[in-house]
Amino acid sequence: MTSDNDLQQERTFELHVMVEEDLDEVLMIEESCYPFPWTKGIFRDCLVAGYEARIMSSADGEMMGYVFWSWAVGEAHLLNLCISPLYQRQGFGRSLLMACLEEISRRDVERVLLEVRASNFVAESLYSAVGFRQLGRRKGYYPAGRQREDALLMGLEREQMLNLQALSA
């Protein structure tokens, strides 16, 4: 039987700022999760541009996932959040999202925006569960073989972000 302490221990993770030396491992996770992954060059460009990037690691240092976001004129834009297949469907995506939102809330940000593939029901469900709402649809936003796939544009307002943190405290 698993106790609450065991579950708490299983969900332990550390966050640290991503550096270029992390990119090979980030790319391995990215390629294992997406049919049209970002390239190492895209990740490097994000770091060079000064975008925020965090690595989620287990207590023994294994990379579990990562997140990228940018800032502009009172808005944060969540660019890429990914959990290694080994850690998916265990609550780590939500934990990483909440940690990211906590960092974002420390800034003068009125809302957080993101795009998610219209077919990515798991991610869309996660974002909706923490309060993101669909604001629109971007036609043909993502590559999908010889086709293009729509993105759902989602947003979370500052007040909702702060309410989430109050609930998790």
DSSP file (Angstrom, degrees, kcal/mol; ACC not computed):
  #  RESIDUE AA STRUCTURE BP1 BP2  ACC     N-H-->O    O-->H-N    N-H-->O    O-->H-N    TCO  KAPPA ALPHA  PHI   PSI    X-CA   Y-CA   Z-CA
    1    1 A M              0   0    0      0, 0.0     2,-0.5     0, 0.0     0, 0.0   0.000 360.0 360.0 360.0 137.5    0.0    0.0    0.0
    2    2 A T        -     0   0    0      4,-0.0     2,-0.1     3,-0.0     0, 0.0  -0.787 360.0-149.4 -94.8 127.5    1.3    3.5   -0.9
    3    3 A S     >  -     0   0    0     -2,-0.5     4,-2.1     1,-0.1     5,-0.2  -0.431  29.4-106.4 -88.7 168.0    1.1    6.1    1.7
    4    4 A D  H  > S+     0   0    0      1,-0.2     4,-2.5     2,-0.2     5,-0.2   0.864 122.4  56.0 -59.8 -36.0    0.7    9.9    1.2
    5    5 A N  H  > S+     0   0    0      2,-0.2     4,-2.6     1,-0.2    -1,-0.2   0.899 105.6  50.8 -63.3 -40.2    4.4   10.3    2.1
    6    6 A D  H  > S+     0   0    0      2,-0.2     4,-2.4     1,-0.2    -2,-0.2   0.920 111.3  47.9 -62.6 -43.6    5.4    7.9   -0.7
    7    7 A L  H  X S+     0   0    0     -4,-2.1     4,-1.3     2,-0.2    -2,-0.2   0.905 111.8  50.0 -64.0 -41.1    3.2    9.8   -3.2
    8    8 A Q  H  < S+     0   0    0     -4,-2.5     3,-0.4     1,-0.2    -2,-0.2   0.922 111.6  48.6 -61.9 -43.6    4.7   13.1   -2.1
    9    9 A Q  H >< S+     0   0    0     -4,-2.6     3,-1.5     1,-0.2    -2,-0.2   0.890 107.3  55.4 -64.9 -39.6    8.2   11.6   -2.4
   10   10 A E  H 3< S+     0   0    0     -4,-2.4    -1,-0.2     1,-0.3    -2,-0.2   0.796 106.9  51.6 -62.6 -28.7    7.5   10.2   -5.9
   11   11 A R  T 3< S+     0   0    0     -4,-1.3    -1,-0.3    -3,-0.4     2,-0.2   0.317  80.8 125.1 -93.0   7.9    6.4   13.7   -7.1
   12   12 A T    <   +     0   0    0     -3,-1.5    47,-0.5    -4,-0.1     2,-0.3  -0.479  31.9 155.4 -70.0 134.8    9.6   15.4   -5.8
   13   13 A F        -     0   0    0     -2,-0.2     2,-0.4    45,-0.2    45,-0.2  -0.971  32.1-135.8-152.7 164.8   11.4   17.4   -8.5
   14   14 A E  E     -A   57   0A   0     43,-2.8    43,-2.9    -2,-0.3     2,-0.4  -0.941  11.5-149.0-124.0 148.1   13.8   20.2   -8.9
   15   15 A L  E     +A   56   0A   0     -2,-0.4     2,-0.3    41,-0.2    41,-0.2  -0.944  20.4 169.5-114.1 138.4   13.8   23.1  -11.4
   16   16 A H  E     -A   55   0A   0     39,-1.8    39,-2.9    -2,-0.4     2,-0.2  -0.982  42.0 -89.4-143.0 159.8   16.8   24.8  -12.7
   17   17 A V  E     -A   54   0A   0     -2,-0.3    37,-0.3    37,-0.2     2,-0.2  -0.448  47.7-117.5 -67.1 132.7   17.6   27.3  -15.5
   18   18 A M        -     0   0    0     35,-2.4     2,-0.3    -2,-0.2    35,-0.1  -0.479  32.4-171.4 -72.3 140.6   18.2   25.7  -18.8
   19   19 A V    >   -     0   0    0     -2,-0.2     3,-2.3     1,-0.0     4,-0.4  -0.847  40.5 -98.7-125.8 166.4   21.7   26.1  -20.3
   20   20 A E  G >  S+     0   0    0      1,-0.3     3,-1.7    -2,-0.3     4,-0.3   0.817 118.9  65.9 -57.1 -32.4   23.0   25.2  -23.8
   21   21 A E  G 3  S+     0   0    0      1,-0.3     3,-0.3     2,-0.1     4,-0.3   0.697  95.8  59.0 -63.9 -17.7   24.6   22.0  -22.4
   22   22 A D  G <> S+     0   0    0     -3,-2.3     4,-2.2     1,-0.2     3,-0.4   0.618  81.3  89.9 -80.8 -14.0   21.1   20.7  -21.6
   23   23 A L  H <> S+     0   0    0     -3,-1.7     4,-2.8    -4,-0.4     5,-0.2   0.793  78.0  56.5 -65.3 -33.1   19.9   20.9  -25.3
   24   24 A D  H  > S+     0   0    0     -3,-0.3     4,-1.7    -4,-0.3    -1,-0.2   0.937 113.7  41.3 -62.3 -43.7   21.0   17.4  -26.4
   25   25 A E  H  > S+     0   0    0     -3,-0.4     4,-1.9    -4,-0.3    -2,-0.2   0.881 113.6  53.3 -70.7 -38.0   18.8   15.8  -23.7
   26   26 A V  H  X S+     0   0    0     -4,-2.2     4,-2.8     1,-0.2    -2,-0.2   0.926 108.6  51.0 -59.0 -44.9   16.0   18.3  -24.3
   27   27 A L  H  X S+     0   0    0     -4,-2.8     4,-2.8     1,-0.2    -1,-0.2   0.870 105.6  55.2 -63.0 -37.8   16.0   17.4  -27.9
   28   28 A M  H  X S+     0   0    0     -4,-1.7     4,-1.3     2,-0.2    -1,-0.2   0.923 111.9  43.5 -61.3 -43.5   15.8   13.7  -27.1
   29   29 A I  H  X S+     0   0    0     -4,-1.9     4,-0.9     2,-0.2     3,-0.3   0.944 113.6  51.4 -65.7 -47.3   12.7   14.3  -25.0
   30   30 A E  H >X S+     0   0    0     -4,-2.8     4,-1.9     1,-0.2     3,-0.9   0.921 111.1  47.3 -55.3 -47.7   11.2   16.6  -27.7
   31   31 A E  H 3< S+     0   0    0     -4,-2.8    -1,-0.2     1,-0.2    -2,-0.2   0.770 109.5  53.9 -69.0 -25.7   11.8   14.1  -30.5
   32   32 A S  H 3< S+     0   0    0     -4,-1.3    -1,-0.2    -3,-0.3    -2,-0.2   0.631 116.3  38.9 -80.8 -12.9   10.2   11.3  -28.4
   33   33 A C  H << S+     0   0    0     -3,-0.9    -2,-0.2    -4,-0.9    -1,-0.1   0.704 110.5  50.7-108.8 -25.3    7.1   13.3  -27.8
   34   34 A Y     <  -     0   0    0     -4,-1.9    -1,-0.2    -5,-0.2     0, 0.0  -0.935  56.1-149.5-126.8 138.4    6.2   15.1  -31.0
   35   35 A P  S    S+     0   0    0      0, 0.0    -1,-0.1     0, 0.0   110,-0.1   0.746 107.3  34.4 -71.4 -21.7    5.9   14.1  -34.6
   36   36 A F  S    S-     0   0    0    107,-0.1    -5,-0.1    -3,-0.0     0, 0.0  -0.639  91.7-175.7-129.7  73.0    7.1   17.6  -35.7
   37   37 A P        -     0   0    0      0, 0.0    -6,-0.1     0, 0.0     2,-0.1  -0.219  30.7-101.3 -73.7 158.4    9.6   18.5  -32.9
   38   38 A W        -     0   0    0      1,-0.1     2,-0.2     2,-0.0    -4,-0.1  -0.389  42.8-120.0 -63.7 154.4   11.5   21.7  -32.5
   39   39 A T     >  -     0   0    0      1,-0.1     4,-2.1    -2,-0.1     5,-0.2  -0.531  20.6-108.5 -93.4 165.8   15.1   21.6  -33.7
   40   40 A K  H  > S+     0   0    0      1,-0.2     4,-2.8     2,-0.2     5,-0.2   0.866 121.2  58.0 -60.0 -35.1   18.2   22.1  -31.6
   41   41 A G  H  > S+     0   0    0      2,-0.2     4,-2.7     1,-0.2    -1,-0.2   0.885 104.1  49.9 -63.2 -39.1   18.6   25.4  -33.5
   42   42 A I  H  > S+     0   0    0      2,-0.2     4,-2.2     1,-0.2    -2,-0.2   0.940 112.3  47.4 -64.5 -46.3   15.1   26.6  -32.4
   43   43 A F  H  X S+     0   0    0     -4,-2.1     4,-1.9     1,-0.2    -2,-0.2   0.931 113.3  48.4 -60.0 -44.8   15.9   25.7  -28.7
   44   44 A R  H  X S+     0   0    0     -4,-2.8     4,-2.8     1,-0.2     5,-0.2   0.922 109.3  53.0 -62.1 -44.2   19.3   27.5  -29.0
   45   45 A D  H  X S+     0   0    0     -4,-2.7     4,-2.4     1,-0.2    -1,-0.2   0.885 106.8  53.2 -59.1 -38.9   17.7   30.5  -30.6
   46   46 A C  H  <>S+     0   0    0     -4,-2.2     5,-2.3     2,-0.2     4,-0.4   0.910 111.0  46.0 -62.7 -42.1   15.2   30.7  -27.7
   47   47 A L  H ><5S+     0   0    0     -4,-1.9     3,-1.2     1,-0.2    -2,-0.2   0.930 113.1  49.0 -66.0 -44.7   18.1   30.7  -25.2
   48   48 A V  H 3<5S+     0   0    0     -4,-2.8    -2,-0.2     1,-0.3    -1,-0.2   0.869 107.1  56.3 -62.4 -37.0   20.1   33.3  -27.1
   49   49 A A  T 3<5S-     0   0    0     -4,-2.4    -1,-0.3    -5,-0.2    -2,-0.2   0.584 118.6-112.8 -71.9  -9.5   17.0   35.5  -27.3
   50   50 A G  T < 5 +     0   0    0     -3,-1.2    -3,-0.2    -4,-0.4    -2,-0.1   0.657  58.2 160.8  87.2  15.6   16.7   35.4  -23.5
   51   51 A Y      < -     0   0    0     -5,-2.3     2,-0.3    -6,-0.2    -1,-0.2  -0.353  48.2-102.1 -64.8 151.7   13.5   33.5  -23.3
   52   52 A E  E     + B   0  69A   0     17,-2.2    17,-2.3   -35,-0.0     2,-0.3  -0.575  46.5 176.2 -75.0 137.6   12.9   31.8  -19.9
   53   53 A A  E     - B   0  68A   0     -2,-0.3   -35,-2.4    15,-0.2     2,-0.4  -0.976   7.2-174.2-148.0 130.7   13.6   28.1  -19.9
   54   54 A R  E     -AB  17  67A   0     13,-2.3    13,-1.9    -2,-0.3     2,-0.4  -0.948  14.7-145.3-128.0 147.2   13.5   25.6  -17.0
   55   55 A I  E     -AB  16  66A   0    -39,-2.9   -39,-1.8    -2,-0.4     2,-0.6  -0.919  10.6-148.2-106.8 134.1   14.5   22.0  -16.7
   56   56 A M  E     -AB  15  65A   0      9,-2.6     8,-3.6    -2,-0.4     9,-1.5  -0.924  25.4-179.7-100.7 124.1   12.5   19.7  -14.4
   57   57 A S  E     -AB  14  63A   0    -43,-2.9   -43,-2.8    -2,-0.6     6,-0.2  -0.924  26.7-118.2-126.4 150.1   14.7   17.0  -12.9
   58   58 A S    >   -     0   0    0      4,-2.7     3,-2.3    -2,-0.3   -45,-0.2  -0.277  44.2 -95.1 -73.2 169.9   14.2   14.1  -10.6
   59   59 A A  T 3  S+     0   0    0    -47,-0.5    -1,-0.1     1,-0.3   -46,-0.1   0.803 128.3  53.4 -58.7 -29.2   16.0   14.1   -7.2
   60   60 A D  T 3  S-     0   0    0      2,-0.1    -1,-0.3     1,-0.0    -2,-0.0   0.328 124.9-102.0 -90.7   9.0   18.7   11.9   -8.8
   61   61 A G  S <  S+     0   0    0     -3,-2.3     2,-0.3     1,-0.3    -2,-0.1   0.466  70.0 147.6  92.3   2.1   19.2   14.4  -11.6
   62   62 A E        -     0   0    0      1,-0.1    -4,-2.7    -5,-0.0     2,-0.3  -0.562  54.0-115.4 -73.7 131.6   17.3   12.7  -14.5
   63   63 A M  E     +B   57   0A   0     -2,-0.3    -6,-0.3    -6,-0.2     3,-0.1  -0.518  37.4 173.8 -69.5 125.8   15.7   15.2  -16.8
   64   64 A M  E     -     0   0A   0     -8,-3.6    20,-3.6     1,-0.4     2,-0.3   0.707  57.3 -45.2-103.1 -29.1   11.9   14.8  -16.6
   65   65 A G  E     -BC  56  83A   0     -9,-1.5    -9,-2.6    18,-0.3    -1,-0.4  -0.975  49.3-133.2 178.0-173.7   10.8   17.7  -18.8
   66   66 A Y  E     -BC  55  82A   0     16,-2.2    16,-2.5    -2,-0.3     2,-0.3  -0.976   4.9-153.2-159.7 165.1   11.2   21.4  -19.7
   67   67 A V  E     -BC  54  81A   0    -13,-1.9   -13,-2.3    -2,-0.3     2,-0.4  -0.993   3.4-165.2-148.7 142.9    9.4   24.6  -20.3
   68   68 A F  E     +BC  53  80A   0     12,-2.3    11,-2.1    -2,-0.3    12,-1.4  -0.977  15.3 164.7-125.0 140.3   10.0   27.8  -22.4
   69   69 A W  E     -BC  52  78A   0    -17,-2.3   -17,-2.2    -2,-0.4     2,-0.3  -0.987  17.1-152.5-150.1 160.3    8.2   31.1  -22.2
   70   70 A S  E     - C   0  77A   0      7,-1.9     7,-2.4    -2,-0.3     2,-0.4  -0.815  10.5-134.8-127.0 167.6    8.7   34.6  -23.3
   71   71 A W  E     + C   0  76A   0     -2,-0.3     2,-0.2     5,-0.2     5,-0.2  -0.935  26.1 159.6-122.5 144.6    7.6   38.1  -22.0
   72   72 A A  E >   - C   0  75A   0      3,-2.6     3,-1.8    -2,-0.4    -2,-0.0  -0.767  64.3 -28.9-165.8 124.1    6.2   41.0  -24.0
   73   73 A V  T 3  S-     0   0    0      1,-0.3     3,-0.1    -2,-0.2    36,-0.1   0.832 126.3 -34.7  40.2  62.8    4.2   44.1  -22.9
   74   74 A G  T 3  S+     0   0    0      1,-0.2    36,-3.1    34,-0.2    37,-1.1   0.553 121.2  97.3  77.6   6.9    2.3   42.7  -20.0
   75   75 A E  E <   -Cd  72 111A   0     -3,-1.8    -3,-2.6    34,-0.2     2,-0.4  -0.966  55.8-153.5-129.4 146.0    1.9   39.2  -21.4
   76   76 A A  E     -Cd  71 112A   0     35,-2.3    37,-2.8    -2,-0.4     2,-0.5  -0.903  12.8-152.8-108.5 147.0    3.8   35.9  -21.0
   77   77 A H  E     -Cd  70 113A   0     -7,-2.4    -7,-1.9    -2,-0.4     2,-0.6  -0.956   7.9-144.7-124.9 111.5    3.7   33.4  -23.9
   78   78 A L  E     +Cd  69 114A   0     35,-2.9    37,-0.6    -2,-0.5    -9,-0.2  -0.663  24.3 176.0 -76.0 116.3    4.1   29.8  -23.0
   79   79 A L  E     -     0   0A   0    -11,-2.1     2,-0.3    -2,-0.6   -10,-0.2   0.833  58.4  -1.0 -96.6 -37.7    6.1   28.4  -26.0
   80   80 A N  E     +C   68   0A   0    -12,-1.4   -12,-2.3     2,-0.0     2,-0.4  -0.890  52.1 175.5-161.4 122.8    6.8   24.8  -25.2
   81   81 A L  E     +C   67   0A   0     -2,-0.3     2,-0.4   -14,-0.2   -14,-0.2  -0.996  18.4 168.4-129.5 125.1    6.1   22.6  -22.2
   82   82 A C  E     -C   66   0A   0    -16,-2.5   -16,-2.2    -2,-0.4     2,-0.4  -0.999  21.1-160.7-145.4 136.7    7.1   18.9  -22.5
   83   83 A I  E     -C   65   0A   0     -2,-0.4   -18,-0.3   -18,-0.2     5,-0.1  -0.956  34.8-107.1-116.0 134.4    7.4   15.9  -20.1
   84   84 A S    >>  -     0   0    0    -20,-3.6     3,-2.2    -2,-0.4     4,-0.7  -0.256  30.6-115.8 -54.6 142.8    9.4   12.9  -21.0
   85   85 A P  G >4 S+     0   0    0      0, 0.0     3,-0.6     0, 0.0    -1,-0.1   0.805 115.1  64.8 -52.7 -30.0    7.3    9.8  -21.8
   86   86 A L  G 34 S+     0   0    0      1,-0.2    -2,-0.1   -22,-0.0   -22,-0.1   0.746 111.8  34.2 -64.4 -22.6    8.7    8.1  -18.7
   87   87 A Y  G X4>S+     0   0    0     -3,-2.2     3,-0.7   -23,-0.2     5,-0.6   0.342  90.0 121.1-116.3   3.7    7.0   10.7  -16.5
   88   88 A Q  T <<5S+     0   0    0     -4,-0.7    -4,-0.0    -3,-0.6     0, 0.0  -0.314  70.8  22.3 -71.4 155.2    3.8   11.5  -18.4
   89   89 A R  T 3 5S+     0   0    0      1,-0.1    -1,-0.2    -2,-0.0    -2,-0.0   0.770  96.8  97.5  61.1  31.2    0.3   10.9  -16.9
   90   90 A Q  T < 5S-     0   0    0     -3,-0.7    -2,-0.1   -79,-0.0    -1,-0.1   0.225 105.1 -95.5-126.6   9.2    1.7   11.2  -13.3
   91   91 A G  T  >5S+     0   0    0     -4,-0.0     4,-2.0     3,-0.0     5,-0.1   0.430  93.9 115.9  92.7  -0.9    0.9   14.8  -12.6
   92   92 A F  H  ><S+     0   0    0     -5,-0.6     4,-2.8     2,-0.2     5,-0.2   0.841  71.7  56.8 -73.9 -31.4    4.3   16.2  -13.6
   93   93 A G  H  > S+     0   0    0     -6,-0.2     4,-2.5     2,-0.2    -1,-0.2   0.938 110.3  44.9 -61.1 -45.6    3.0   18.2  -16.5
   94   94 A R  H  > S+     0   0    0      2,-0.2     4,-2.8     1,-0.2    -2,-0.2   0.908 112.7  51.7 -64.0 -41.8    0.6   20.0  -14.1
   95   95 A S  H  X S+     0   0    0     -4,-2.0     4,-2.2     2,-0.2    -2,-0.2   0.914 111.8  46.1 -62.3 -42.7    3.4   20.5  -11.6
   96   96 A L  H  X S+     0   0    0     -4,-2.8     4,-2.3     2,-0.2    -2,-0.2   0.915 112.9  50.1 -66.8 -42.0    5.7   22.0  -14.2
   97   97 A L  H  X S+     0   0    0     -4,-2.5     4,-2.7    -5,-0.2    -2,-0.2   0.927 111.5  48.3 -60.5 -45.4    3.0   24.2  -15.5
   98   98 A M  H  X S+     0   0    0     -4,-2.8     4,-2.1     2,-0.2    -1,-0.2   0.893 110.8  50.3 -64.9 -39.5    2.1   25.4  -12.0
   99   99 A A  H  X S+     0   0    0     -4,-2.2     4,-1.9     2,-0.2    -1,-0.2   0.906 111.8  48.9 -63.8 -40.6    5.8   26.1  -11.2
  100  100 A C  H  X S+     0   0    0     -4,-2.3     4,-2.6     1,-0.2    -2,-0.2   0.932 111.0  49.3 -63.1 -47.0    6.1   28.1  -14.4
  101  101 A L  H  X S+     0   0    0     -4,-2.7     4,-2.4     1,-0.2    -1,-0.2   0.850 107.2  56.0 -63.4 -34.1    2.9   30.1  -13.6
  102  102 A E  H  X S+     0   0    0     -4,-2.1     4,-0.6     2,-0.2    -1,-0.2   0.929 110.0  45.0 -63.6 -44.0    4.3   30.8  -10.2
  103  103 A E  H >< S+     0   0    0     -4,-1.9     3,-1.1     1,-0.2     4,-0.2   0.926 113.1  50.7 -63.8 -43.7    7.4   32.4  -11.7
  104  104 A I  H >< S+     0   0    0     -4,-2.6     3,-2.0     1,-0.2     5,-0.2   0.884 101.9  61.4 -61.4 -39.2    5.4   34.3  -14.3
  105  105 A S  H 3< S+     0   0    0     -4,-2.4    -1,-0.2     1,-0.3    -2,-0.2   0.694  90.9  68.4 -65.4 -17.7    3.1   35.7  -11.6
  106  106 A R  T << S+     0   0    0     -3,-1.1    -1,-0.3    -4,-0.6     2,-0.2   0.599  95.3  70.1 -75.6 -10.3    6.1   37.4   -9.9
  107  107 A R  S <  S-     0   0    0     -3,-2.0     2,-2.0    -4,-0.2    -3,-0.0  -0.538 103.9 -94.3-100.8 169.2    6.3   39.7  -12.9
  108  108 A D  S    S+     0   0    0     -2,-0.2     2,-0.5   -33,-0.1   -34,-0.2  -0.553  71.5 146.9 -82.9  75.0    4.0   42.5  -14.1
  109  109 A V        -     0   0    0     -2,-2.0   -34,-0.2    -5,-0.2     3,-0.1  -0.956  36.2-170.4-119.7 127.9    2.0   40.2  -16.4
  110  110 A E  S    S+     0   0    0    -36,-3.1    48,-2.7    -2,-0.5     2,-0.3   0.742  72.4   0.6 -87.7 -26.2   -1.7   40.6  -17.0
  111  111 A R  E     -dE  75 157A   0    -37,-1.1   -35,-2.3    46,-0.3     2,-0.4  -0.993  57.1-133.3-158.5 160.3   -2.1   37.3  -18.9
  112  112 A V  E     -dE  76 156A   0     44,-2.5    44,-2.2    -2,-0.3     2,-0.3  -0.980  25.4-166.6-117.5 130.6   -0.4   34.1  -20.1
  113  113 A L  E     +dE  77 155A   0    -37,-2.8   -35,-2.9    -2,-0.4     2,-0.3  -0.821  11.5 165.4-113.9 155.6   -1.1   33.0  -23.7
  114  114 A L  E     -dE  78 154A   0     40,-1.9    40,-2.9    -2,-0.3     2,-0.4  -0.978  26.7-135.6-158.2 160.1   -0.3   29.7  -25.4
  115  115 A E  E     - E   0 153A   0    -37,-0.6     2,-0.4    -2,-0.3    38,-0.2  -0.952  21.6-176.6-116.2 143.7   -1.1   27.7  -28.5
  116  116 A V  E     - E   0 152A   0     36,-1.6    36,-3.1    -2,-0.4    -2,-0.0  -0.998  36.5 -97.7-138.2 140.1   -1.9   24.0  -28.4
  117  117 A R  E >   - E   0 151A   0     -2,-0.4     3,-1.7    34,-0.2    34,-0.2  -0.284  29.7-129.1 -54.0 136.7   -2.6   21.6  -31.3
  118  118 A A  T 3  S+     0   0    0     32,-2.3    -1,-0.2     1,-0.3    33,-0.1   0.793 110.2  51.6 -59.4 -27.4   -6.3   21.2  -31.8
  119  119 A S  T 3  S+     0   0    0     31,-0.3     2,-1.7     1,-0.1    -1,-0.3   0.502  83.1  94.7 -88.0  -4.3   -5.7   17.4  -31.7
  120  120 A N    <>  +     0   0    0     -3,-1.7     4,-2.5     1,-0.2     5,-0.2  -0.565  45.4 164.2 -90.6  76.6   -3.7   17.5  -28.4
  121  121 A F  H  >  +     0   0    0     -2,-1.7     4,-2.3     1,-0.2    -1,-0.2   0.828  69.7  56.6 -64.7 -34.2   -6.6   16.7  -26.1
  122  122 A V  H  > S+     0   0    0     -3,-0.2     4,-2.0     2,-0.2    -1,-0.2   0.951 112.3  40.6 -64.2 -49.0   -4.4   15.8  -23.2
  123  123 A A  H  > S+     0   0    0      2,-0.2     4,-2.7     1,-0.2     5,-0.2   0.922 114.6  51.9 -66.1 -43.7   -2.6   19.2  -23.2
  124  124 A E  H  X S+     0   0    0     -4,-2.5     4,-2.4     1,-0.2    -1,-0.2   0.889 110.1  50.3 -60.2 -38.7   -5.8   21.1  -23.9
  125  125 A S  H  X S+     0   0    0     -4,-2.3     4,-2.3    -5,-0.2    -1,-0.2   0.897 109.6  50.6 -66.0 -41.4   -7.4   19.4  -20.9
  126  126 A L  H  X S+     0   0    0     -4,-2.0     4,-1.2     2,-0.2    -2,-0.2   0.951 112.5  45.8 -60.5 -50.2   -4.5   20.2  -18.6
  127  127 A Y  H  <>S+     0   0    0     -4,-2.7     5,-2.4     1,-0.2     3,-0.4   0.907 113.7  49.0 -62.9 -41.7   -4.5   23.9  -19.6
  128  128 A S  H ><5S+     0   0    0     -4,-2.4     3,-1.3    -5,-0.2    -1,-0.2   0.889 105.0  59.6 -63.0 -39.0   -8.3   24.0  -19.2
  129  129 A A  H 3<5S+     0   0    0     -4,-2.3    -1,-0.2     1,-0.3    -2,-0.2   0.790 106.8  46.2 -63.3 -28.5   -8.1   22.3  -15.8
  130  130 A V  T 3<5S-     0   0    0     -4,-1.2    -1,-0.3    -3,-0.4    -2,-0.2   0.424 131.7 -88.0 -96.0   2.3   -5.9   25.1  -14.4
  131  131 A G  T < 5S+     0   0    0     -3,-1.3    26,-0.2    -4,-0.4    -3,-0.2   0.397  74.9 144.4 115.0  -3.4   -8.1   27.9  -15.8
  132  132 A F      < -     0   0    0     -5,-2.4     2,-0.4    -6,-0.2    -1,-0.3  -0.441  32.5-157.4 -64.9 142.1   -6.9   28.6  -19.4
  133  133 A R  E     -F  155   0A   0     22,-2.6    22,-2.3    -2,-0.1     2,-0.3  -0.935  23.1-104.7-122.3 145.9   -9.8   29.5  -21.7
  134  134 A Q  E     +F  154   0A   0     -2,-0.4    20,-0.3    20,-0.2     3,-0.1  -0.544  35.8 175.4 -71.1 127.6   -9.9   29.2  -25.4
  135  135 A L  E     -     0   0A   0     18,-3.6     2,-0.3    -2,-0.3    19,-0.2   0.617  59.4 -42.1-104.3 -21.0   -9.6   32.7  -27.0
  136  136 A G  E     -F  153   0A   0     17,-1.4    17,-2.1     2,-0.0     2,-0.4  -0.972  55.5 -94.6 177.8-169.3   -9.5   31.7  -30.6
  137  137 A R  E     -F  152   0A   0     -2,-0.3     2,-0.8    15,-0.2    15,-0.2  -0.999  18.7-148.1-138.9 130.5   -8.2   29.4  -33.3
  138  138 A R  E >   -F  151   0A   0     13,-2.9    13,-2.2    -2,-0.4     3,-1.2  -0.888  25.6-135.1-102.3 108.6   -5.1   29.9  -35.5
  139  139 A K  E 3  S-     0   0A   0     -2,-0.8    11,-0.1     1,-0.2    10,-0.1  -0.391  80.0  -4.7 -65.9 132.2   -5.8   28.2  -38.8
  140  140 A G  E 3  S+     0   0A   0      8,-0.2    10,-0.3    -2,-0.1    -1,-0.2   0.769  85.8 143.6  60.9  30.0   -3.0   26.0  -40.2
  141  141 A Y  E <   +     0   0A   0     -3,-1.2     9,-0.2     8,-0.3    -2,-0.1   0.873  56.0  49.8 -70.9 -40.1   -0.6   27.0  -37.4
  142  142 A Y  E    S-F  149   0A   0      7,-2.9     7,-3.0    -4,-0.2     2,-0.1  -0.761  85.0-113.3-106.5 146.3    1.2   23.7  -37.0
  143  143 A P  E     +F  148   0A   0      0, 0.0     5,-0.2     0, 0.0     3,-0.1  -0.489  32.3 175.5 -68.7 147.0    2.8   21.4  -39.5
  144  144 A A  E >   -F  147   0A   0      3,-1.9     3,-1.7     1,-0.4     2,-0.4  -0.447  57.2 -78.8-151.5  68.1    1.1   18.1  -39.9
  145  145 A G  T 3  S-     0   0    0      1,-0.3    -1,-0.4  -110,-0.1     0, 0.0  -0.564 110.6 -13.2  70.2-126.7    2.7   16.1  -42.7
  146  146 A R  T 3  S+     0   0    0     -2,-0.4    -1,-0.3    -3,-0.1     2,-0.2   0.471 136.8  59.5 -84.8  -1.5    1.5   17.5  -46.0
  147  147 A Q  E <  S- F   0 144A   0     -3,-1.7    -3,-1.9     0, 0.0     2,-0.3  -0.443  80.1-123.1-110.6-175.8   -1.2   19.3  -44.2
  148  148 A R  E     - F   0 143A   0     -5,-0.2     2,-0.4    -2,-0.2    -8,-0.2  -0.950  19.1-143.3-128.0 152.4   -1.4   22.0  -41.5
  149  149 A E  E     - F   0 142A   0     -7,-3.0    -7,-2.9    -2,-0.3    -8,-0.3  -0.924  18.3-115.6-119.3 143.9   -3.2   21.7  -38.2
  150  150 A D  E     -     0   0A   0     -2,-0.4   -32,-2.3   -10,-0.3     2,-0.4  -0.358  23.0-141.8 -71.3 153.3   -5.0   24.4  -36.3
  151  151 A A  E     -EF 117 138A   0    -13,-2.2   -13,-2.9   -34,-0.2     2,-0.6  -0.919   9.8-132.4-111.6 143.4   -3.9   25.7  -33.0
  152  152 A L  E     -EF 116 137A   0    -36,-3.1   -36,-1.6    -2,-0.4     2,-0.6  -0.860  19.6-142.4 -89.2 126.2   -6.2   26.6  -30.1
  153  153 A L  E     -EF 115 136A   0    -17,-2.1   -18,-3.6    -2,-0.6   -17,-1.4  -0.821  26.8-176.5 -88.9 122.9   -5.2   30.0  -28.7
  154  154 A M  E     -EF 114 134A   0    -40,-2.9   -40,-1.9    -2,-0.6     2,-0.3  -0.893   8.0-168.0-124.0 152.4   -5.7   29.9  -24.9
  155  155 A G  E     -EF 113 133A   0    -22,-2.3   -22,-2.6    -2,-0.3     2,-0.4  -0.983  13.2-160.8-141.5 152.0   -5.2   32.4  -22.2
  156  156 A L  E     -E  112   0A   0    -44,-2.2   -44,-2.5    -2,-0.3     2,-0.1  -0.994  22.4-137.8-131.5 123.4   -5.1   32.7  -18.4
  157  157 A E  E  >  -E  111   0A   0     -2,-0.4     4,-2.1   -26,-0.2     3,-0.4  -0.450  23.3-112.6 -81.8 154.8   -5.7   36.1  -16.8
  158  158 A R  H  > S+     0   0    0    -48,-2.7     4,-2.7     1,-0.2     5,-0.2   0.882 115.4  56.1 -53.6 -44.9   -3.6   37.3  -13.8
  159  159 A E  H  > S+     0   0    0    -49,-0.2     4,-2.1     1,-0.2    -1,-0.2   0.901 108.9  47.1 -57.9 -42.0   -6.4   37.1  -11.4
  160  160 A Q  H  > S+     0   0    0     -3,-0.4     4,-2.2     2,-0.2    -1,-0.2   0.886 110.5  53.4 -66.3 -38.2   -6.9   33.4  -12.2
  161  161 A M  H  X S+     0   0    0     -4,-2.1     4,-1.7     1,-0.2    -2,-0.2   0.919 110.1  46.6 -61.8 -44.6   -3.2   32.8  -11.9
  162  162 A L  H  X S+     0   0    0     -4,-2.7     4,-2.0     1,-0.2    -1,-0.2   0.868 109.7  54.2 -67.4 -37.0   -3.1   34.3   -8.4
  163  163 A N  H  X S+     0   0    0     -4,-2.1     4,-2.1    -5,-0.2    -1,-0.2   0.892 105.8  53.8 -62.4 -39.8   -6.2   32.3   -7.4
  164  164 A L  H  X S+     0   0    0     -4,-2.2     4,-1.8     1,-0.2    -2,-0.2   0.914 108.9  48.3 -59.8 -43.5   -4.4   29.1   -8.5
  165  165 A Q  H  X S+     0   0    0     -4,-1.7     4,-1.0     1,-0.2    -1,-0.2   0.880 108.9  52.8 -67.4 -37.5   -1.5   29.9   -6.3
  166  166 A A  H  < S+     0   0    0     -4,-2.0     3,-0.3     1,-0.2    -1,-0.2   0.893 110.4  49.0 -63.0 -39.1   -3.7   30.7   -3.3
  167  167 A L  H  < S+     0   0    0     -4,-2.1    -2,-0.2     1,-0.2    -1,-0.2   0.848 112.7  46.5 -68.8 -34.5   -5.4   27.3   -3.7
  168  168 A S  H  <        0   0    0     -4,-1.8    -1,-0.2     1,-0.2    -2,-0.2   0.577 360.0 360.0 -86.7  -8.2   -2.1   25.4   -3.9
  169  169 A A     <        0   0    0     -4,-1.0    -1,-0.2    -3,-0.3    -2,-0.1   0.479 360.0 360.0 -77.1 360.0   -0.5   27.2   -0.9
